[in-house]
Amino acid sequence: MDYTTLGSTGMDVSRICLGCWSLGLDSSSKEEWSVGEAESTAIIERALDLGINFFDTSNSYSWGDSERVLGRTVSEYDRDELVIASKVRFAPEENAHRNATGLSRKTIEQELSNSLDRLGMDSLDLYQTHRWDHDTPIEETLRALDDAVRRGRVRYTGTSSMWAYQFAEALHTSDRLGLDRFMTMQNHYNLVYREEEREMLPLCDRENVGVIPWSPLARGYLTRPHEEVDATVRGETEQRLYEHPYREGGGPEVNERVQELAAEKGITMAQTALAWVLHKEWVDAPIVGTTSIEHLEEAVEALEVSLSDSDIAYLEEPYEPVPVSGHQ
């Protein structure tokens, strides 16, 4: 396993972050493609064996069961060695009450308490806002998060997909008011969605903000030939896969070039696409979700894949601008 410093936090994290959206308990039914407690526990334990120390979850994943299974599993390990991240913004349970969502002080304080209870922890290493809240002034959100840091319940705060001007406003507000600022950006970035290269990634680079992109494999679109994606359980059941413009702007040709280069190097398409993300200097640790140990091991092996400048140029060449996606 390779490690890197996460932005300007000083924390060392594994170059692969295990995304826990697909993990839950046997009673979880939010996503048809999620796995139960036995499989989730096995995946987390194998990740730890492989040297992964960075785990990303949310109060909304599997209606909170993702936090529960993560907390139960890592309780057997040295907590000080791990970097645990969670998020707040969306509903933590089915038919949640009105104040369970958003980024008001009330929601942040109560949902942080609930997340810590589910995880069985006293503090989070990274607490992230899970998209922008148009109904709450950013100053209120930042003050609530700053209080959580000062109380020792959160070590660092981060955020996720939004417009670059919104992120700049949040950073400026923190600096102006002397509040803890967002230290990480969890944004949408992969070979078939590169709109973040225009403004957000240069901004993160300038501000020394850690970048931990979600969907580095385009929700599986870059793991198999594009004509086979629809046949997967996720392809059949997850509408959001088709809301992203992966099939636009040269996406199918990029997919075919990933196939071609993978065959040439004797590796998988997933390893090729993940290696491309890992070669980007502004990326600290892509968030990789999985429902199998095999795919997890495959992702870790991508750290050993070397792409030449010509390989990277060949993969990128078909890309064309696509509509911005993932901010909501």
Secondary structure by P-SEA (a helix, b strand, c coil): cccccccccccccccbbbbcccccccccccccccccaaaaaaaaaaaaaacccbbbbccccccaaaaaaaaaaacccccccbbbbbbcccccccccccccccccaaaaaaaaaaaaaaaccccccbbbcccccccccaaaaaaaaaaaaaaccccccccccccaaaaaaaaaaaaaaccccccccccccccccccccccaaaaaaaabbbbbcccccccccccccccccccccccccccccccccccccaaaaaaaaaaaaaaaacccaaaaaaaaaaacccccccccccccaaaaaaaaacccccccaaaaaaaacccccccccccc
